[in-house]
Amino acid sequence: MAKKTADSLLKPGTAGTGEGHSGITPLTRRGYKRLPETERQIAKAAALDAKALLTCAQQRDEAEPEYLAAETLVHFIRRADRNNDVKLRDDLFRELFERCKPFFRGQFRGFGKETREDLQQDVLKKVVEALLARDDRADFMEVRFWWYLKRRTIDACKSALAYTDDMESLDTGYLGQGESEGRTKLESQADKRLSPEELTMVSEGLAKLPLKLRQVFVLRHVVGMAIGADDPVDDPPDDLTLAQHFGCSGRTIRSWLKKADDLLAGLGEKGEGR
């Protein structure tokens, strides 16, 4: 007799909802809608028992038919919590956190090990709080989980940089106007983050930059956010850019990066002259 696998359990129509997914409760926050593939996965897995569902959740190969995306795991974590199935909820949480580990390896570069661990825990804490909330604040995680996690990571990074005694204005003495003003070598580094060695070289100077210049520099070259279009509305809605984040044009972001670059270069020259 063939071994009974999660794949053999995960058949179309298992939940009795069909491709229309009419039996799945819709999201209520801001008109969010799950992706069709997420709806399909939920419909197929909804009738599985806890053991079979966990087996599917532990499948990491996206090419396998029993694979469940992070958004689908979020749905079943919330369902298990509503049903007071603590064991299933916590088992699914552990699987979701395991999937987050590769994501976090590339985040918070430039911070010390202890700070990176603290920031990661802070992000995961916010994920847990949202998932266990009795309202609909976690709905977006059923739509774009990795996008949600990226936003929380950016927020944590921004908080770590926000020193309360640093109130210097970003715009003082710098208008950020003119097409050529923001065109620098920074712009050509579209997909390049600073290496740990490069970051070490500028870390002392970063601490001396105005708060928001430091934020935009780190979010660009450490977190890896794209600059964005000259009109933020032209940016893809699912890919947060610096222009969208700060509510300005890509040209202004390039100008701020140039200002940060100029200040760092000036500080470096002063250091060499000592």
C-alpha atoms as an extended CHARMM CRD file, in Angstrom:
* protein
*
       274  EXT
         1         1  MET       CA              0.0000000000        0.0000000000        0.0000000000  PROA      1               0.0000000000
         2         2  ALA       CA              1.3590000000        3.4310000000       -0.9130000000  PROA      2               0.0000000000
         3         3  LYS       CA              2.4830000000        5.6120000000        1.9350000000  PROA      3               0.0000000000
         4         4  LYS       CA             -0.1100000000        8.2030000000        2.8630000000  PROA      4               0.0000000000
         5         5  THR       CA              1.4950000000       11.6130000000        2.5090000000  PROA      5               0.0000000000
         6         6  ALA       CA              0.3700000000       15.1820000000        3.0060000000  PROA      6               0.0000000000
         7         7  ASP       CA              0.1520000000       15.4100000000       -0.7680000000  PROA      7               0.0000000000
         8         8  SER       CA             -2.3870000000       12.5810000000       -0.8650000000  PROA      8               0.0000000000
         9         9  LEU       CA             -4.4800000000       14.4430000000        1.6870000000  PROA      9               0.0000000000
        10        10  LEU       CA             -4.2210000000       17.8290000000        0.0040000000  PROA      10              0.0000000000
        11        11  LYS       CA             -6.6210000000       17.2990000000       -2.8780000000  PROA      11              0.0000000000
        12        12  PRO       CA             -8.6920000000       19.9400000000       -4.6720000000  PROA      12              0.0000000000
        13        13  GLY       CA            -12.0930000000       20.3260000000       -3.0730000000  PROA      13              0.0000000000
        14        14  THR       CA            -11.0260000000       18.8540000000        0.2780000000  PROA      14              0.0000000000
        15        15  ALA       CA            -12.6210000000       21.7410000000        2.1060000000  PROA      15              0.0000000000
        16        16  GLY       CA            -15.7750000000       21.5620000000        0.0360000000  PROA      16              0.0000000000
        17        17  THR       CA            -15.4070000000       25.1110000000       -1.2040000000  PROA      17              0.0000000000
        18        18  GLY       CA            -14.2140000000       24.5230000000       -4.7690000000  PROA      18              0.0000000000
        19        19  GLU       CA            -12.1890000000       27.0080000000       -6.7580000000  PROA      19              0.0000000000
        20        20  GLY       CA            -14.5390000000       29.8310000000       -5.8220000000  PROA      20              0.0000000000
        21        21  HSD       CA            -13.3850000000       29.5630000000       -2.2190000000  PROA      21              0.0000000000
        22        22  SER       CA            -16.8020000000       30.8020000000       -1.0580000000  PROA      22              0.0000000000
        23        23  GLY       CA            -16.3490000000       29.1130000000        2.3120000000  PROA      23              0.0000000000
        24        24  ILE       CA            -13.3170000000       31.2000000000        3.3000000000  PROA      24              0.0000000000
        25        25  THR       CA            -14.0090000000       34.1630000000        5.5220000000  PROA      25              0.0000000000
        26        26  PRO       CA            -12.9820000000       37.3480000000        3.6700000000  PROA      26              0.0000000000
        27        27  LEU       CA            -10.5350000000       39.8300000000        5.1210000000  PROA      27              0.0000000000
        28        28  THR       CA            -12.0580000000       42.9940000000        6.5530000000  PROA      28              0.0000000000
        29        29  ARG       CA             -9.2110000000       45.4820000000        6.8780000000  PROA      29              0.0000000000
        30        30  ARG       CA             -9.0170000000       48.2330000000        4.2500000000  PROA      30              0.0000000000
        31        31  GLY       CA            -10.4740000000       46.0510000000        1.5450000000  PROA      31              0.0000000000
        32        32  TYR       CA             -7.4900000000       43.6780000000        1.5500000000  PROA      32              0.0000000000
        33        33  LYS       CA             -7.8860000000       40.5540000000       -0.5800000000  PROA      33              0.0000000000
        34        34  ARG       CA             -5.7790000000       37.4280000000       -0.4710000000  PROA      34              0.0000000000
        35        35  LEU       CA             -3.9430000000       36.3460000000       -3.5940000000  PROA      35              0.0000000000
        36        36  PRO       CA             -5.8340000000       33.6720000000       -5.5890000000  PROA      36              0.0000000000
        37        37  GLU       CA             -3.0800000000       31.1380000000       -4.8400000000  PROA      37              0.0000000000
        38        38  THR       CA             -3.3950000000       31.7980000000       -1.1050000000  PROA      38              0.0000000000
        39        39  GLU       CA             -7.1560000000       31.3010000000       -1.3240000000  PROA      39              0.0000000000
        40        40  ARG       CA             -6.6150000000       28.0770000000       -3.2310000000  PROA      40              0.0000000000
        41        41  GLN       CA             -4.1580000000       26.7380000000       -0.6420000000  PROA      41              0.0000000000
        42        42  ILE       CA             -6.4730000000       27.6210000000        2.2450000000  PROA      42              0.0000000000
        43        43  ALA       CA             -9.4290000000       25.9460000000        0.5430000000  PROA      43              0.0000000000
        44        44  LYS       CA             -7.4380000000       22.7580000000       -0.0800000000  PROA      44              0.0000000000
        45        45  ALA       CA             -5.9530000000       22.5610000000        3.4300000000  PROA      45              0.0000000000
        46        46  ALA       CA             -8.9280000000       23.7190000000        5.4890000000  PROA      46              0.0000000000
        47        47  ALA       CA            -10.2680000000       20.2250000000        6.2300000000  PROA      47              0.0000000000
        48        48  LEU       CA             -6.9270000000       18.6190000000        7.1570000000  PROA      48              0.0000000000
        49        49  ASP       CA             -6.4200000000       17.4800000000       10.7120000000  PROA      49              0.0000000000
        50        50  ALA       CA             -3.6970000000       19.1110000000       12.7970000000  PROA      50              0.0000000000
        51        51  LYS       CA             -1.0340000000       16.4980000000       12.0090000000  PROA      51              0.0000000000
        52        52  ALA       CA             -1.5770000000       16.6160000000        8.2420000000  PROA      52              0.0000000000
        53        53  LEU       CA             -1.7290000000       20.4060000000        8.2500000000  PROA      53              0.0000000000
        54        54  LEU       CA              1.5570000000       20.6210000000       10.1270000000  PROA      54              0.0000000000
        55        55  THR       CA              3.1330000000       18.1660000000        7.6780000000  PROA      55              0.0000000000
        56        56  CYS       CA              2.1300000000       20.4610000000        4.8180000000  PROA      56              0.0000000000
        57        57  ALA       CA              3.3780000000       23.5040000000        6.7240000000  PROA      57              0.0000000000
        58        58  GLN       CA              6.7920000000       21.9000000000        7.1100000000  PROA      58              0.0000000000
        59        59  GLN       CA              7.1910000000       21.4820000000        3.3490000000  PROA      59              0.0000000000
        60        60  ARG       CA              9.6960000000       24.1450000000        2.2280000000  PROA      60              0.0000000000
        61        61  ASP       CA              9.8650000000       23.2860000000       -1.4650000000  PROA      61              0.0000000000
        62        62  GLU       CA              7.5690000000       25.6700000000       -3.3350000000  PROA      62              0.0000000000
        63        63  ALA       CA              7.4330000000       23.2860000000       -6.2980000000  PROA      63              0.0000000000
        64        64  GLU       CA              5.7360000000       20.5850000000       -4.2190000000  PROA      64              0.0000000000
        65        65  PRO       CA              1.9170000000       20.4840000000       -4.4020000000  PROA      65              0.0000000000
        66        66  GLU       CA              1.5050000000       20.3170000000       -0.6080000000  PROA      66              0.0000000000
        67        67  TYR       CA              3.5650000000       23.4820000000       -0.0690000000  PROA      67              0.0000000000
        68        68  LEU       CA              1.7970000000       26.2080000000        1.9230000000  PROA      68              0.0000000000
        69        69  ALA       CA              2.9810000000       29.8000000000        1.5740000000  PROA      69              0.0000000000
        70        70  ALA       CA              3.6910000000       32.0160000000        4.5700000000  PROA      70              0.0000000000
        71        71  GLU       CA              0.4060000000       33.8500000000        3.9880000000  PROA      71              0.0000000000
        72        72  THR       CA             -1.4500000000       30.5400000000        4.2500000000  PROA      72              0.0000000000
        73        73  LEU       CA              0.3980000000       29.6520000000        7.4560000000  PROA      73              0.0000000000
        74        74  VAL       CA             -0.6690000000       33.0110000000        8.8860000000  PROA      74              0.0000000000
        75        75  HSD       CA             -4.3010000000       32.1670000000        8.1160000000  PROA      75              0.0000000000
        76        76  PHE       CA             -4.1220000000       28.8350000000        9.9280000000  PROA      76              0.0000000000
        77        77  ILE       CA             -2.2080000000       30.3030000000       12.8760000000  PROA      77              0.0000000000
        78        78  ARG       CA             -5.0270000000       32.8060000000       13.3390000000  PROA      78              0.0000000000
        79        79  ARG       CA             -7.6470000000       30.0910000000       12.9150000000  PROA      79              0.0000000000
        80        80  ALA       CA             -5.9510000000       27.8230000000       15.4780000000  PROA      80              0.0000000000
        81        81  ASP       CA             -5.7640000000       30.7070000000       17.9290000000  PROA      81              0.0000000000
        82        82  ARG       CA             -9.4610000000       31.4910000000       17.5020000000  PROA      82              0.0000000000
        83        83  ASN       CA            -10.2190000000       27.8050000000       18.0510000000  PROA      83              0.0000000000
        84        84  ASN       CA             -8.0260000000       27.7320000000       21.1840000000  PROA      84              0.0000000000
        85        85  ASP       CA             -5.8740000000       25.0270000000       19.5980000000  PROA      85              0.0000000000
        86        86  VAL       CA             -2.7150000000       26.2100000000       21.3240000000  PROA      86              0.0000000000
        87        87  LYS       CA             -0.5220000000       23.2740000000       20.2900000000  PROA      87              0.0000000000
        88        88  LEU       CA             -1.2820000000       23.6090000000       16.5610000000  PROA      88              0.0000000000
        89        89  ARG       CA             -0.9640000000       27.3820000000       16.7740000000  PROA      89              0.0000000000
        90        90  ASP       CA              2.4600000000       27.1870000000       18.4150000000  PROA      90              0.0000000000
        91        91  ASP       CA              3.6720000000       24.4440000000       16.0450000000  PROA      91              0.0000000000
        92        92  LEU       CA              2.7000000000       26.6140000000       13.0700000000  PROA      92              0.0000000000
        93        93  PHE       CA              4.3420000000       29.6320000000       14.6960000000  PROA      93              0.0000000000
        94        94  ARG       CA              7.6060000000       27.6980000000       14.9920000000  PROA      94              0.0000000000
        95        95  GLU       CA              7.4700000000       26.7850000000       11.3240000000  PROA      95              0.0000000000
        96        96  LEU       CA              6.7760000000       30.3830000000       10.3210000000  PROA      96              0.0000000000
        97        97  PHE       CA              9.7100000000       31.6080000000       12.4200000000  PROA      97              0.0000000000
        98        98  GLU       CA             11.9950000000       29.0010000000       10.8410000000  PROA      98              0.0000000000
        99        99  ARG       CA             11.0930000000       30.4130000000        7.4410000000  PROA      99              0.0000000000
       100       100  CYS       CA             11.9320000000       33.9040000000        8.6910000000  PROA      100             0.0000000000
       101       101  LYS       CA             15.5140000000       32.9850000000        9.6140000000  PROA      101             0.0000000000
       102       102  PRO       CA             16.9610000000       33.2650000000        6.0700000000  PROA      102             0.0000000000
       103       103  PHE       CA             15.2100000000       36.6290000000        5.6850000000  PROA      103             0.0000000000
       104       104  PHE       CA             16.7640000000       38.0190000000        8.8610000000  PROA      104             0.0000000000
       105       105  ARG       CA             20.2810000000       36.9490000000        7.8910000000  PROA      105             0.0000000000
       106       106  GLY       CA             20.3930000000       39.7960000000        5.3900000000  PROA      106             0.0000000000
       107       107  GLN       CA             18.8610000000       42.4290000000        7.6590000000  PROA      107             0.0000000000
       108       108  PHE       CA             20.2740000000       44.8780000000       10.2300000000  PROA      108             0.0000000000
       109       109  ARG       CA             23.7560000000       44.8480000000        8.7330000000  PROA      109             0.0000000000
       110       110  GLY       CA             25.9650000000       47.4420000000       10.3530000000  PROA      110             0.0000000000
       111       111  PHE       CA             24.6010000000       46.8340000000       13.8370000000  PROA      111             0.0000000000
       112       112  GLY       CA             26.4120000000       44.7530000000       16.4360000000  PROA      112             0.0000000000
       113       113  LYS       CA             25.4050000000       41.1260000000       17.0160000000  PROA      113             0.0000000000
       114       114  GLU       CA             23.5030000000       41.8930000000       20.2150000000  PROA      114             0.0000000000
       115       115  THR       CA             21.6350000000       44.7660000000       18.5830000000  PROA      115             0.0000000000
       116       116  ARG       CA             20.7640000000       42.6350000000       15.5460000000  PROA      116             0.0000000000
       117       117  GLU       CA             19.3170000000       39.9500000000       17.8050000000  PROA      117             0.0000000000
       118       118  ASP       CA             17.3350000000       42.5390000000       19.7550000000  PROA      118             0.0000000000
       119       119  LEU       CA             15.9550000000       44.0670000000       16.5640000000  PROA      119             0.0000000000
       120       120  GLN       CA             14.9870000000       40.6610000000       15.1990000000  PROA      120             0.0000000000
       121       121  GLN       CA             13.1810000000       39.7950000000       18.4050000000  PROA      121             0.0000000000
       122       122  ASP       CA             11.4200000000       43.1490000000       18.3210000000  PROA      122             0.0000000000
       123       123  VAL       CA             10.1450000000       42.4700000000       14.8010000000  PROA      123             0.0000000000
       124       124  LEU       CA              8.9850000000       38.9500000000       15.6710000000  PROA      124             0.0000000000
       125       125  LYS       CA              7.2910000000       40.2480000000       18.7990000000  PROA      125             0.0000000000
       126       126  LYS       CA              5.2550000000       42.6590000000       16.6820000000  PROA      126             0.0000000000
       127       127  VAL       CA              4.3510000000       39.8300000000       14.3050000000  PROA      127             0.0000000000
       128       128  VAL       CA              3.1070000000       37.7030000000       17.2040000000  PROA      128             0.0000000000
       129       129  GLU       CA              1.1660000000       40.5780000000       18.7620000000  PROA      129             0.0000000000
       130       130  ALA       CA             -0.5790000000       41.2970000000       15.4740000000  PROA      130             0.0000000000
       131       131  LEU       CA             -1.3740000000       37.6390000000       14.8000000000  PROA      131             0.0000000000
       132       132  LEU       CA             -2.8560000000       37.1250000000       18.2580000000  PROA      132             0.0000000000
       133       133  ALA       CA             -4.8650000000       40.3430000000       18.2150000000  PROA      133             0.0000000000
       134       134  ARG       CA             -8.6320000000       39.9090000000       18.1960000000  PROA      134             0.0000000000
       135       135  ASP       CA             -9.1080000000       42.5870000000       15.5650000000  PROA      135             0.0000000000
       136       136  ASP       CA             -8.1430000000       42.5560000000       11.8840000000  PROA      136             0.0000000000
       137       137  ARG       CA             -4.7180000000       44.1900000000       12.1310000000  PROA      137             0.0000000000
       138       138  ALA       CA             -3.0150000000       41.0210000000       10.8450000000  PROA      138             0.0000000000
       139       139  ASP       CA             -5.0910000000       40.8430000000        7.6580000000  PROA      139             0.0000000000
       140       140  PHE       CA             -2.2820000000       42.2170000000        5.5000000000  PROA      140             0.0000000000
       141       141  MET       CA             -0.0550000000       39.3060000000        6.5630000000  PROA      141             0.0000000000
       142       142  GLU       CA             -2.4730000000       37.0300000000        4.7090000000  PROA      142             0.0000000000
       143       143  VAL       CA             -1.9440000000       39.1740000000        1.6250000000  PROA      143             0.0000000000
       144       144  ARG       CA              1.8080000000       39.9110000000        1.5560000000  PROA      144             0.0000000000
       145       145  PHE       CA              3.5890000000       38.4260000000        4.5720000000  PROA      145             0.0000000000
       146       146  TRP       CA              7.1650000000       39.1110000000        3.4360000000  PROA      146             0.0000000000
       147       147  TRP       CA              6.2600000000       42.6470000000        2.5240000000  PROA      147             0.0000000000
       148       148  TYR       CA              4.7750000000       43.1090000000        6.0240000000  PROA      148             0.0000000000
       149       149  LEU       CA              7.9500000000       41.6670000000        7.5790000000  PROA      149             0.0000000000
       150       150  LYS       CA             10.1120000000       44.0190000000        5.5100000000  PROA      150             0.0000000000
       151       151  ARG       CA              8.0920000000       47.0100000000        6.7030000000  PROA      151             0.0000000000
       152       152  ARG       CA              8.4590000000       45.9620000000       10.3360000000  PROA      152             0.0000000000
       153       153  THR       CA             12.1990000000       45.4880000000        9.7700000000  PROA      153             0.0000000000
       154       154  ILE       CA             12.5170000000       48.9880000000        8.3530000000  PROA      154             0.0000000000
       155       155  ASP       CA             10.5700000000       50.4020000000       11.3000000000  PROA      155             0.0000000000
       156       156  ALA       CA             12.8670000000       48.6050000000       13.7580000000  PROA      156             0.0000000000
       157       157  CYS       CA             15.9590000000       49.8570000000       11.9600000000  PROA      157             0.0000000000
       158       158  LYS       CA             14.5880000000       53.3720000000       11.9220000000  PROA      158             0.0000000000
       159       159  SER       CA             13.8320000000       53.2380000000       15.6650000000  PROA      159             0.0000000000
       160       160  ALA       CA             17.3420000000       52.0320000000       16.4090000000  PROA      160             0.0000000000
       161       161  LEU       CA             18.7300000000       55.0690000000       14.6140000000  PROA      161             0.0000000000
       162       162  ALA       CA             16.3580000000       57.5850000000       16.2040000000  PROA      162             0.0000000000
       163       163  TYR       CA             18.2940000000       59.1780000000       19.0330000000  PROA      163             0.0000000000
       164       164  THR       CA             16.0230000000       61.4060000000       21.0930000000  PROA      164             0.0000000000
       165       165  ASP       CA             18.6220000000       64.1360000000       21.4850000000  PROA      165             0.0000000000
       166       166  ASP       CA             19.2010000000       64.4500000000       17.7340000000  PROA      166             0.0000000000
       167       167  MET       CA             16.6980000000       67.0290000000       16.5040000000  PROA      167             0.0000000000
       168       168  GLU       CA             18.7580000000       68.5790000000       13.7060000000  PROA      168             0.0000000000
       169       169  SER       CA             16.6800000000       69.3360000000       10.6170000000  PROA      169             0.0000000000
       170       170  LEU       CA             17.3350000000       67.4090000000        7.4400000000  PROA      170             0.0000000000
       171       171  ASP       CA             16.4170000000       70.3540000000        5.2510000000  PROA      171             0.0000000000
       172       172  THR       CA             18.4540000000       73.0910000000        6.9620000000  PROA      172             0.0000000000
       173       173  GLY       CA             20.6270000000       74.7500000000        4.3710000000  PROA      173             0.0000000000
       174       174  TYR       CA             19.9320000000       72.1340000000        1.7400000000  PROA      174             0.0000000000
       175       175  LEU       CA             17.0380000000       72.4710000000       -0.6630000000  PROA      175             0.0000000000
       176       176  GLY       CA             17.5890000000       69.3290000000       -2.7030000000  PROA      176             0.0000000000
       177       177  GLN       CA             16.5870000000       71.0800000000       -5.9050000000  PROA      177             0.0000000000
       178       178  GLY       CA             18.1020000000       70.8320000000       -9.3600000000  PROA      178             0.0000000000
       179       179  GLU       CA             18.3490000000       67.8100000000      -11.6270000000  PROA      179             0.0000000000
       180       180  SER       CA             22.1340000000       67.4860000000      -11.3570000000  PROA      180             0.0000000000
       181       181  GLU       CA             22.3260000000       68.0480000000       -7.6220000000  PROA      181             0.0000000000
       182       182  GLY       CA             21.4250000000       64.4820000000       -6.7590000000  PROA      182             0.0000000000
       183       183  ARG       CA             23.2550000000       62.6840000000       -9.5590000000  PROA      183             0.0000000000
       184       184  THR       CA             26.1830000000       60.9730000000       -7.8590000000  PROA      184             0.0000000000
       185       185  LYS       CA             27.9880000000       57.6610000000       -7.8270000000  PROA      185             0.0000000000
       186       186  LEU       CA             25.4740000000       56.5670000000       -5.1620000000  PROA      186             0.0000000000
       187       187  GLU       CA             22.7630000000       56.4010000000       -7.7790000000  PROA      187             0.0000000000
       188       188  SER       CA             24.6970000000       53.8520000000       -9.8100000000  PROA      188             0.0000000000
       189       189  GLN       CA             24.7700000000       51.4700000000       -6.8460000000  PROA      189             0.0000000000
       190       190  ALA       CA             21.1220000000       50.5200000000       -7.3750000000  PROA      190             0.0000000000
       191       191  ASP       CA             21.4350000000       46.9470000000       -6.1360000000  PROA      191             0.0000000000
       192       192  LYS       CA             24.5140000000       47.2120000000       -3.9610000000  PROA      192             0.0000000000
       193       193  ARG       CA             24.5740000000       47.3350000000       -0.1870000000  PROA      193             0.0000000000
       194       194  LEU       CA             27.6510000000       48.3750000000        1.7070000000  PROA      194             0.0000000000
       195       195  SER       CA             29.8550000000       45.4750000000        2.7120000000  PROA      195             0.0000000000
       196       196  PRO       CA             30.6900000000       45.1240000000        6.4280000000  PROA      196             0.0000000000
       197       197  GLU       CA             34.1510000000       46.5070000000        5.6550000000  PROA      197             0.0000000000
       198       198  GLU       CA             32.7590000000       49.5460000000        3.8290000000  PROA      198             0.0000000000
       199       199  LEU       CA             30.2300000000       50.1390000000        6.5860000000  PROA      199             0.0000000000
       200       200  THR       CA             32.9740000000       50.0390000000        9.2180000000  PROA      200             0.0000000000
       201       201  MET       CA             34.8450000000       52.7370000000        7.2990000000  PROA      201             0.0000000000
       202       202  VAL       CA             31.8860000000       55.1420000000        7.4300000000  PROA      202             0.0000000000
       203       203  SER       CA             30.3290000000       54.1430000000       10.7710000000  PROA      203             0.0000000000
       204       204  GLU       CA             32.0500000000       56.8650000000       12.7870000000  PROA      204             0.0000000000
       205       205  GLY       CA             30.9730000000       59.5220000000       10.3020000000  PROA      205             0.0000000000
       206       206  LEU       CA             27.3810000000       58.2190000000       10.2250000000  PROA      206             0.0000000000
       207       207  ALA       CA             27.0120000000       58.9570000000       13.9180000000  PROA      207             0.0000000000
       208       208  LYS       CA             27.7460000000       62.6280000000       13.1460000000  PROA      208             0.0000000000
       209       209  LEU       CA             25.1640000000       63.0200000000       10.3830000000  PROA      209             0.0000000000
       210       210  PRO       CA             21.7870000000       64.6760000000       11.0100000000  PROA      210             0.0000000000
       211       211  LEU       CA             19.2350000000       62.0640000000       12.0440000000  PROA      211             0.0000000000
       212       212  LYS       CA             17.2450000000       61.8380000000        8.8150000000  PROA      212             0.0000000000
       213       213  LEU       CA             20.3390000000       61.9080000000        6.6120000000  PROA      213             0.0000000000
       214       214  ARG       CA             21.6190000000       58.9910000000        8.6550000000  PROA      214             0.0000000000
       215       215  GLN       CA             18.2760000000       57.2150000000        8.2690000000  PROA      215             0.0000000000
       216       216  VAL       CA             18.1110000000       57.6080000000        4.5070000000  PROA      216             0.0000000000
       217       217  PHE       CA             21.7530000000       56.5260000000        4.1100000000  PROA      217             0.0000000000
       218       218  VAL       CA             21.3230000000       53.4080000000        6.2490000000  PROA      218             0.0000000000
       219       219  LEU       CA             17.9610000000       52.4490000000        4.7330000000  PROA      219             0.0000000000
       220       220  ARG       CA             19.5510000000       52.7730000000        1.2980000000  PROA      220             0.0000000000
       221       221  HSD       CA             22.9310000000       51.1540000000        1.8020000000  PROA      221             0.0000000000
       222       222  VAL       CA             22.3580000000       48.8120000000        4.7470000000  PROA      222             0.0000000000
       223       223  VAL       CA             18.7130000000       47.7530000000        4.5150000000  PROA      223             0.0000000000
       224       224  GLY       CA             18.8560000000       47.9330000000        0.7120000000  PROA      224             0.0000000000
       225       225  MET       CA             15.7470000000       49.9900000000       -0.0770000000  PROA      225             0.0000000000
       226       226  ALA       CA             15.4510000000       51.3110000000       -3.6280000000  PROA      226             0.0000000000
       227       227  ILE       CA             15.4900000000       55.0660000000       -4.2420000000  PROA      227             0.0000000000
       228       228  GLY       CA             12.2120000000       55.1860000000       -6.1380000000  PROA      228             0.0000000000
       229       229  ALA       CA             10.7450000000       57.1900000000       -8.9900000000  PROA      229             0.0000000000
       230       230  ASP       CA             10.7100000000       60.9720000000       -9.2160000000  PROA      230             0.0000000000
       231       231  ASP       CA              6.9570000000       60.6440000000       -8.6730000000  PROA      231             0.0000000000
       232       232  PRO       CA              6.3310000000       58.1290000000       -5.8360000000  PROA      232             0.0000000000
       233       233  VAL       CA              2.9800000000       57.1250000000       -7.3490000000  PROA      233             0.0000000000
       234       234  ASP       CA              4.9330000000       55.5670000000      -10.2310000000  PROA      234             0.0000000000
       235       235  ASP       CA              6.6180000000       53.0940000000       -7.8700000000  PROA      235             0.0000000000
       236       236  PRO       CA              5.2770000000       49.5150000000       -7.6950000000  PROA      236             0.0000000000
       237       237  PRO       CA              2.7560000000       49.3250000000       -4.8070000000  PROA      237             0.0000000000
       238       238  ASP       CA              4.2910000000       46.0980000000       -3.5090000000  PROA      238             0.0000000000
       239       239  ASP       CA              7.8730000000       47.3710000000       -3.3200000000  PROA      239             0.0000000000
       240       240  LEU       CA              8.4130000000       50.1070000000       -0.7510000000  PROA      240             0.0000000000
       241       241  THR       CA             10.9480000000       52.6930000000       -1.8770000000  PROA      241             0.0000000000
       242       242  LEU       CA             12.6680000000       55.5040000000       -0.0420000000  PROA      242             0.0000000000
       243       243  ALA       CA             10.5910000000       57.9860000000       -2.0310000000  PROA      243             0.0000000000
       244       244  GLN       CA              7.3860000000       56.3560000000       -0.8060000000  PROA      244             0.0000000000
       245       245  HSD       CA              8.6910000000       55.9650000000        2.7360000000  PROA      245             0.0000000000
       246       246  PHE       CA              9.6540000000       59.6270000000        3.1050000000  PROA      246             0.0000000000
       247       247  GLY       CA              6.8180000000       60.9540000000        0.9380000000  PROA      247             0.0000000000
       248       248  CYS       CA              9.0170000000       62.7910000000       -1.5510000000  PROA      248             0.0000000000
       249       249  SER       CA             10.4630000000       62.3410000000       -5.0350000000  PROA      249             0.0000000000
       250       250  GLY       CA             13.3080000000       60.0610000000       -6.0210000000  PROA      250             0.0000000000
       251       251  ARG       CA             15.2460000000       63.1550000000       -7.0230000000  PROA      251             0.0000000000
       252       252  THR       CA             14.9670000000       64.4980000000       -3.4770000000  PROA      252             0.0000000000
       253       253  ILE       CA             16.1910000000       61.1610000000       -2.0970000000  PROA      253             0.0000000000
       254       254  ARG       CA             19.1950000000       61.2870000000       -4.4240000000  PROA      254             0.0000000000
       255       255  SER       CA             19.8740000000       64.8120000000       -3.2060000000  PROA      255             0.0000000000
       256       256  TRP       CA             19.7570000000       63.6900000000        0.4270000000  PROA      256             0.0000000000
       257       257  LEU       CA             22.0910000000       60.8060000000       -0.3620000000  PROA      257             0.0000000000
       258       258  LYS       CA             24.4750000000       63.2100000000       -2.0750000000  PROA      258             0.0000000000
       259       259  LYS       CA             24.4070000000       65.4650000000        0.9830000000  PROA      259             0.0000000000
       260       260  ALA       CA             25.1680000000       62.4890000000        3.2210000000  PROA      260             0.0000000000
       261       261  ASP       CA             27.9440000000       61.4110000000        0.8540000000  PROA      261             0.0000000000
       262       262  ASP       CA             29.4520000000       64.9080000000        0.8220000000  PROA      262             0.0000000000
       263       263  LEU       CA             29.3250000000       65.1910000000        4.6080000000  PROA      263             0.0000000000
       264       264  LEU       CA             30.8930000000       61.7630000000        5.0810000000  PROA      264             0.0000000000
       265       265  ALA       CA             33.6250000000       62.6310000000        2.5890000000  PROA      265             0.0000000000
       266       266  GLY       CA             34.2830000000       65.8940000000        4.4280000000  PROA      266             0.0000000000
       267       267  LEU       CA             34.4740000000       64.1440000000        7.7670000000  PROA      267             0.0000000000
       268       268  GLY       CA             36.8740000000       61.6230000000        6.2750000000  PROA      268             0.0000000000
       269       269  GLU       CA             39.1610000000       64.3420000000        4.9930000000  PROA      269             0.0000000000
       270       270  LYS       CA             39.1900000000       65.9870000000        8.4240000000  PROA      270             0.0000000000
       271       271  GLY       CA             40.1160000000       62.6590000000        9.9960000000  PROA      271             0.0000000000
       272       272  GLU       CA             42.9780000000       62.1410000000        7.5690000000  PROA      272             0.0000000000
       273       273  GLY       CA             44.2790000000       65.6280000000        8.2660000000  PROA      273             0.0000000000
       274       274  ARG       CA             44.7300000000       65.0750000000       11.9690000000  PROA      274             0.0000000000
